[in-house]
Amino acid sequence: MKQGAQGSAGTGVSWGAASEGAATGAGADVGAGAGVPAGQARVPEQAGAVRGEHTHSEPSAPCAPRVRAVVQRASVRGQIVDALRAALVAGDLRPGEVYSAPVLGERFGVSATPVREAMQQLALEGAVEVVPNRGFRVVERGARELAELAEVRALIEVPVMLRLARTVPAERWSELRPLAEATVRAASTGCRATYAESDRGFHRAVLSLSGNEQLVQIAEDLHRRAQWPLVGGGPGVRGRADLVADAHEHTALLDALIARDLAVVRVLVGEHFAGAAGG
């Protein structure tokens, strides 16, 4: 399917700038803020945006929450992984740029250690690559890779959806209506990060009806990779109208599945993934 983006809302970590006066040295590790109970780290509202080894400012995410939040140490790594994924999809982690863990730690109000762990996770997913003694570089992707990902997703998901269209009763499909409608609302915000999460949620729910958890995990990994931005923008960068059109394809597909109109399902699914290949 066409790709959108997902926000970091609900993670407890904001992709905003660190509080004024915070250290911005690339080697500084920032721990819990003063006055915060033990076991918690305060997430600042503002950050002196520093990218990798650079010192110039970096724009805030257009759709990230700008509220003071508290990160529990037990879940800080997972929350930062989610926040970094959202920043990647939103374009705040730019292809080709190098980011250091200490500087990103300052932005999140935590030490560099959980940021390094989160970046290692993104490296395993293929989103970033390690640059010795410097940090992590966001992988540069082209339109060809996006098309290849769309093709692989179609090879996996289309046969499954057609099989489910023949076997899943209408009432089960009707239960997914709120998720399909949620993608339309998410798309209407124009925030790629918010839409990406909702988009994956709908696909995940559809494929979960197969009962094959391995299939669901593989498909979601491919879907997430397909949502990463292309170097220099390109067809992968879509505006609000594109996101809304993509979301309405979800509702149209669900209508066809409920009606068990296999011909329409086949056409809609094919067009959906063809559109994903083109951005």
MIDREN-505421 format. One record per residue (C-alpha): residue in three letters; chain; x, y, z. Coordinates in steps of 0.5 Angstrom, whole numbers. Example, Ala and Ser with C-alpha at 12.3 -4.5 7.8 and 13.67 -1.06 7.14 Angstrom:
BEGIN
{code: ala; unit: A; x: 25; y: -9; z: 16}
{code: ser; unit: A; x: 27; y: -2; z: 14}
END
This chain:
BEGIN
{code: met; unit: A; x: 0; y: 0; z: 0}
{code: lys; unit: A; x: 2; y: 7; z: -1}
{code: gln; unit: A; x: 6; y: 10; z: 5}
{code: gly; unit: A; x: 5; y: 15; z: 10}
{code: ala; unit: A; x: 8; y: 16; z: 17}
{code: gln; unit: A; x: 7; y: 16; z: 24}
{code: gly; unit: A; x: 8; y: 20; z: 30}
{code: ser; unit: A; x: 11; y: 19; z: 37}
{code: ala; unit: A; x: 5; y: 21; z: 41}
{code: gly; unit: A; x: 4; y: 16; z: 46}
{code: thr; unit: A; x: 11; y: 14; z: 47}
{code: gly; unit: A; x: 12; y: 19; z: 52}
{code: val; unit: A; x: 18; y: 22; z: 48}
{code: ser; unit: A; x: 18; y: 28; z: 44}
{code: trp; unit: A; x: 22; y: 30; z: 38}
{code: gly; unit: A; x: 23; y: 37; z: 41}
{code: ala; unit: A; x: 29; y: 41; z: 43}
{code: ala; unit: A; x: 32; y: 41; z: 50}
{code: ser; unit: A; x: 31; y: 46; z: 55}
{code: glu; unit: A; x: 34; y: 53; z: 54}
{code: gly; unit: A; x: 41; y: 53; z: 57}
{code: ala; unit: A; x: 42; y: 45; z: 56}
{code: ala; unit: A; x: 49; y: 43; z: 54}
{code: thr; unit: A; x: 50; y: 42; z: 47}
{code: gly; unit: A; x: 57; y: 39; z: 46}
{code: ala; unit: A; x: 57; y: 32; z: 42}
{code: gly; unit: A; x: 60; y: 28; z: 47}
{code: ala; unit: A; x: 56; y: 30; z: 53}
{code: asp; unit: A; x: 51; y: 25; z: 56}
{code: val; unit: A; x: 45; y: 28; z: 59}
{code: gly; unit: A; x: 41; y: 24; z: 65}
{code: ala; unit: A; x: 35; y: 25; z: 69}
{code: gly; unit: A; x: 33; y: 32; z: 70}
{code: ala; unit: A; x: 34; y: 36; z: 77}
{code: gly; unit: A; x: 28; y: 35; z: 81}
{code: val; unit: A; x: 25; y: 29; z: 78}
{code: pro; unit: A; x: 24; y: 23; z: 82}
{code: ala; unit: A; x: 29; y: 17; z: 82}
{code: gly; unit: A; x: 28; y: 12; z: 76}
{code: gln; unit: A; x: 25; y: 18; z: 72}
{code: ala; unit: A; x: 28; y: 23; z: 67}
{code: arg; unit: A; x: 25; y: 29; z: 65}
{code: val; unit: A; x: 24; y: 30; z: 57}
{code: pro; unit: A; x: 25; y: 38; z: 56}
{code: glu; unit: A; x: 20; y: 42; z: 52}
{code: gln; unit: A; x: 25; y: 45; z: 48}
{code: ala; unit: A; x: 32; y: 43; z: 45}
{code: gly; unit: A; x: 38; y: 46; z: 42}
{code: ala; unit: A; x: 38; y: 43; z: 35}
{code: val; unit: A; x: 44; y: 40; z: 34}
{code: arg; unit: A; x: 45; y: 34; z: 28}
{code: gly; unit: A; x: 51; y: 30; z: 29}
{code: glu; unit: A; x: 57; y: 34; z: 29}
{code: his; unit: A; x: 54; y: 40; z: 26}
{code: thr; unit: A; x: 52; y: 46; z: 31}
{code: his; unit: A; x: 46; y: 49; z: 26}
{code: ser; unit: A; x: 39; y: 49; z: 28}
{code: glu; unit: A; x: 34; y: 43; z: 26}
{code: pro; unit: A; x: 27; y: 44; z: 25}
{code: ser; unit: A; x: 22; y: 41; z: 30}
{code: ala; unit: A; x: 17; y: 35; z: 28}
{code: pro; unit: A; x: 11; y: 38; z: 25}
{code: cys; unit: A; x: 7; y: 34; z: 28}
{code: ala; unit: A; x: 10; y: 31; z: 34}
{code: pro; unit: A; x: 7; y: 33; z: 41}
{code: arg; unit: A; x: 10; y: 39; z: 45}
{code: val; unit: A; x: 9; y: 37; z: 52}
{code: arg; unit: A; x: 13; y: 36; z: 58}
{code: ala; unit: A; x: 13; y: 28; z: 59}
{code: val; unit: A; x: 16; y: 23; z: 64}
{code: val; unit: A; x: 20; y: 17; z: 61}
{code: gln; unit: A; x: 20; y: 11; z: 66}
{code: arg; unit: A; x: 27; y: 8; z: 65}
{code: ala; unit: A; x: 24; y: 1; z: 65}
{code: ser; unit: A; x: 21; y: 3; z: 58}
{code: val; unit: A; x: 26; y: 9; z: 56}
{code: arg; unit: A; x: 29; y: 5; z: 50}
{code: gly; unit: A; x: 23; y: 3; z: 47}
{code: gln; unit: A; x: 20; y: 10; z: 47}
{code: ile; unit: A; x: 26; y: 12; z: 44}
{code: val; unit: A; x: 26; y: 7; z: 39}
{code: asp; unit: A; x: 19; y: 9; z: 37}
{code: ala; unit: A; x: 20; y: 17; z: 37}
{code: leu; unit: A; x: 26; y: 16; z: 33}
{code: arg; unit: A; x: 22; y: 12; z: 28}
{code: ala; unit: A; x: 17; y: 17; z: 28}
{code: ala; unit: A; x: 22; y: 22; z: 27}
{code: leu; unit: A; x: 25; y: 18; z: 21}
{code: val; unit: A; x: 18; y: 18; z: 18}
{code: ala; unit: A; x: 17; y: 25; z: 19}
{code: gly; unit: A; x: 24; y: 27; z: 15}
{code: asp; unit: A; x: 27; y: 30; z: 22}
{code: leu; unit: A; x: 32; y: 25; z: 21}
{code: arg; unit: A; x: 35; y: 26; z: 14}
{code: pro; unit: A; x: 38; y: 21; z: 9}
{code: gly; unit: A; x: 45; y: 22; z: 9}
{code: glu; unit: A; x: 46; y: 26; z: 16}
{code: val; unit: A; x: 50; y: 23; z: 21}
{code: tyr; unit: A; x: 47; y: 23; z: 28}
{code: ser; unit: A; x: 51; y: 22; z: 35}
{code: ala; unit: A; x: 48; y: 19; z: 41}
{code: pro; unit: A; x: 50; y: 24; z: 46}
{code: val; unit: A; x: 47; y: 30; z: 42}
{code: leu; unit: A; x: 40; y: 26; z: 41}
{code: gly; unit: A; x: 40; y: 24; z: 48}
{code: glu; unit: A; x: 40; y: 32; z: 50}
{code: arg; unit: A; x: 34; y: 32; z: 46}
{code: phe; unit: A; x: 30; y: 27; z: 49}
{code: gly; unit: A; x: 33; y: 29; z: 56}
{code: val; unit: A; x: 36; y: 22; z: 57}
{code: ser; unit: A; x: 43; y: 19; z: 57}
{code: ala; unit: A; x: 47; y: 17; z: 51}
{code: thr; unit: A; x: 46; y: 10; z: 53}
{code: pro; unit: A; x: 39; y: 8; z: 51}
{code: val; unit: A; x: 40; y: 12; z: 45}
{code: arg; unit: A; x: 45; y: 8; z: 42}
{code: glu; unit: A; x: 41; y: 2; z: 44}
{code: ala; unit: A; x: 35; y: 5; z: 40}
{code: met; unit: A; x: 40; y: 7; z: 34}
{code: gln; unit: A; x: 43; y: -1; z: 34}
{code: gln; unit: A; x: 35; y: -3; z: 33}
{code: leu; unit: A; x: 34; y: 2; z: 28}
{code: ala; unit: A; x: 41; y: -1; z: 25}
{code: leu; unit: A; x: 38; y: -8; z: 25}
{code: glu; unit: A; x: 32; y: -6; z: 21}
{code: gly; unit: A; x: 36; y: -2; z: 16}
{code: ala; unit: A; x: 34; y: 5; z: 17}
{code: val; unit: A; x: 41; y: 7; z: 20}
{code: glu; unit: A; x: 48; y: 5; z: 19}
{code: val; unit: A; x: 54; y: 5; z: 24}
{code: val; unit: A; x: 59; y: 11; z: 23}
{code: pro; unit: A; x: 65; y: 9; z: 28}
{code: asn; unit: A; x: 67; y: 14; z: 33}
{code: arg; unit: A; x: 62; y: 19; z: 30}
{code: gly; unit: A; x: 55; y: 16; z: 31}
{code: phe; unit: A; x: 49; y: 13; z: 26}
{code: arg; unit: A; x: 48; y: 15; z: 19}
{code: val; unit: A; x: 41; y: 15; z: 16}
{code: val; unit: A; x: 41; y: 10; z: 10}
{code: glu; unit: A; x: 40; y: 14; z: 3}
{code: arg; unit: A; x: 34; y: 10; z: -1}
{code: gly; unit: A; x: 32; y: 11; z: -8}
{code: ala; unit: A; x: 26; y: 10; z: -12}
{code: arg; unit: A; x: 28; y: 3; z: -14}
{code: glu; unit: A; x: 28; y: 1; z: -7}
{code: leu; unit: A; x: 21; y: 3; z: -5}
{code: ala; unit: A; x: 19; y: 0; z: -12}
{code: glu; unit: A; x: 22; y: -7; z: -10}
{code: leu; unit: A; x: 19; y: -6; z: -3}
{code: ala; unit: A; x: 12; y: -5; z: -6}
{code: glu; unit: A; x: 13; y: -11; z: -10}
{code: val; unit: A; x: 15; y: -16; z: -5}
{code: arg; unit: A; x: 10; y: -13; z: 0}
{code: ala; unit: A; x: 5; y: -15; z: -6}
{code: leu; unit: A; x: 7; y: -22; z: -7}
{code: ile; unit: A; x: 6; y: -23; z: 1}
{code: glu; unit: A; x: 0; y: -19; z: 2}
{code: val; unit: A; x: -4; y: -20; z: -4}
{code: pro; unit: A; x: -5; y: -27; z: -4}
{code: val; unit: A; x: -7; y: -27; z: 3}
{code: met; unit: A; x: -12; y: -22; z: 2}
{code: leu; unit: A; x: -15; y: -26; z: -3}
{code: arg; unit: A; x: -16; y: -32; z: 1}
{code: leu; unit: A; x: -18; y: -28; z: 7}
{code: ala; unit: A; x: -24; y: -25; z: 2}
{code: arg; unit: A; x: -26; y: -32; z: 1}
{code: thr; unit: A; x: -26; y: -35; z: 8}
{code: val; unit: A; x: -27; y: -29; z: 13}
{code: pro; unit: A; x: -35; y: -28; z: 14}
{code: ala; unit: A; x: -37; y: -20; z: 13}
{code: glu; unit: A; x: -38; y: -19; z: 21}
{code: arg; unit: A; x: -31; y: -20; z: 22}
{code: trp; unit: A; x: -29; y: -15; z: 17}
{code: ser; unit: A; x: -34; y: -10; z: 20}
{code: glu; unit: A; x: -30; y: -10; z: 26}
{code: leu; unit: A; x: -25; y: -7; z: 22}
{code: arg; unit: A; x: -29; y: -1; z: 20}
{code: pro; unit: A; x: -26; y: 3; z: 26}
{code: leu; unit: A; x: -19; y: 2; z: 24}
{code: ala; unit: A; x: -20; y: 4; z: 17}
{code: glu; unit: A; x: -24; y: 10; z: 19}
{code: ala; unit: A; x: -18; y: 12; z: 24}
{code: thr; unit: A; x: -13; y: 12; z: 18}
{code: val; unit: A; x: -18; y: 17; z: 14}
{code: arg; unit: A; x: -17; y: 21; z: 20}
{code: ala; unit: A; x: -10; y: 20; z: 21}
{code: ala; unit: A; x: -9; y: 22; z: 14}
{code: ser; unit: A; x: -13; y: 29; z: 15}
{code: thr; unit: A; x: -8; y: 31; z: 19}
{code: gly; unit: A; x: -3; y: 31; z: 14}
{code: cys; unit: A; x: 2; y: 28; z: 19}
{code: arg; unit: A; x: 6; y: 23; z: 15}
{code: ala; unit: A; x: 8; y: 20; z: 22}
{code: thr; unit: A; x: 1; y: 20; z: 25}
{code: tyr; unit: A; x: -1; y: 17; z: 18}
{code: ala; unit: A; x: 4; y: 11; z: 18}
{code: glu; unit: A; x: 2; y: 8; z: 25}
{code: ser; unit: A; x: -5; y: 8; z: 23}
{code: asp; unit: A; x: -4; y: 5; z: 16}
{code: arg; unit: A; x: 1; y: 0; z: 19}
{code: gly; unit: A; x: -5; y: -2; z: 24}
{code: phe; unit: A; x: -10; y: -3; z: 19}
{code: his; unit: A; x: -6; y: -8; z: 15}
{code: arg; unit: A; x: -4; y: -11; z: 21}
{code: ala; unit: A; x: -11; y: -13; z: 23}
{code: val; unit: A; x: -13; y: -15; z: 16}
{code: leu; unit: A; x: -7; y: -20; z: 16}
{code: ser; unit: A; x: -8; y: -22; z: 23}
{code: leu; unit: A; x: -14; y: -26; z: 21}
{code: ser; unit: A; x: -10; y: -31; z: 17}
{code: gly; unit: A; x: -7; y: -33; z: 24}
{code: asn; unit: A; x: 0; y: -33; z: 22}
{code: glu; unit: A; x: 4; y: -29; z: 26}
{code: gln; unit: A; x: 10; y: -30; z: 22}
{code: leu; unit: A; x: 7; y: -27; z: 16}
{code: val; unit: A; x: 4; y: -21; z: 20}
{code: gln; unit: A; x: 11; y: -20; z: 23}
{code: ile; unit: A; x: 15; y: -20; z: 16}
{code: ala; unit: A; x: 10; y: -16; z: 13}
{code: glu; unit: A; x: 10; y: -11; z: 18}
{code: asp; unit: A; x: 17; y: -10; z: 18}
{code: leu; unit: A; x: 17; y: -9; z: 10}
{code: his; unit: A; x: 11; y: -4; z: 11}
{code: arg; unit: A; x: 15; y: 0; z: 16}
{code: arg; unit: A; x: 22; y: 0; z: 11}
{code: ala; unit: A; x: 17; y: 2; z: 6}
{code: gln; unit: A; x: 15; y: 8; z: 10}
{code: trp; unit: A; x: 22; y: 11; z: 11}
{code: pro; unit: A; x: 24; y: 18; z: 7}
{code: leu; unit: A; x: 27; y: 18; z: 0}
{code: val; unit: A; x: 34; y: 22; z: -1}
{code: gly; unit: A; x: 32; y: 28; z: -3}
{code: gly; unit: A; x: 25; y: 28; z: -3}
{code: gly; unit: A; x: 22; y: 25; z: -9}
{code: pro; unit: A; x: 16; y: 21; z: -10}
{code: gly; unit: A; x: 16; y: 18; z: -3}
{code: val; unit: A; x: 14; y: 25; z: 0}
{code: arg; unit: A; x: 7; y: 26; z: 0}
{code: gly; unit: A; x: 2; y: 31; z: 2}
{code: arg; unit: A; x: -4; y: 31; z: 6}
{code: ala; unit: A; x: -8; y: 30; z: -1}
{code: asp; unit: A; x: -4; y: 24; z: -2}
{code: leu; unit: A; x: -5; y: 21; z: 5}
{code: val; unit: A; x: -12; y: 22; z: 5}
{code: ala; unit: A; x: -13; y: 18; z: -2}
{code: asp; unit: A; x: -9; y: 13; z: 0}
{code: ala; unit: A; x: -13; y: 12; z: 7}
{code: his; unit: A; x: -20; y: 12; z: 3}
{code: glu; unit: A; x: -17; y: 6; z: -1}
{code: his; unit: A; x: -17; y: 2; z: 6}
{code: thr; unit: A; x: -25; y: 4; z: 7}
{code: ala; unit: A; x: -26; y: 2; z: -1}
{code: leu; unit: A; x: -22; y: -5; z: 0}
{code: leu; unit: A; x: -26; y: -6; z: 7}
{code: asp; unit: A; x: -33; y: -5; z: 3}
{code: ala; unit: A; x: -31; y: -10; z: -2}
{code: leu; unit: A; x: -29; y: -15; z: 3}
{code: ile; unit: A; x: -35; y: -14; z: 7}
{code: ala; unit: A; x: -39; y: -15; z: 0}
{code: arg; unit: A; x: -35; y: -21; z: -2}
{code: asp; unit: A; x: -34; y: -18; z: -8}
{code: leu; unit: A; x: -27; y: -21; z: -10}
{code: ala; unit: A; x: -26; y: -18; z: -17}
{code: val; unit: A; x: -26; y: -11; z: -14}
{code: val; unit: A; x: -22; y: -14; z: -8}
{code: arg; unit: A; x: -17; y: -16; z: -13}
{code: val; unit: A; x: -17; y: -9; z: -17}
{code: leu; unit: A; x: -17; y: -5; z: -11}
{code: val; unit: A; x: -11; y: -9; z: -8}
{code: gly; unit: A; x: -7; y: -9; z: -14}
{code: glu; unit: A; x: -8; y: -1; z: -15}
{code: his; unit: A; x: -6; y: 0; z: -8}
{code: phe; unit: A; x: 1; y: -4; z: -8}
{code: ala; unit: A; x: 2; y: -1; z: -15}
{code: gly; unit: A; x: 1; y: 6; z: -12}
{code: ala; unit: A; x: 6; y: 4; z: -6}
{code: ala; unit: A; x: 11; y: 3; z: -12}
{code: gly; unit: A; x: 10; y: 10; z: -14}
{code: gly; unit: A; x: 10; y: 13; z: -8}
END
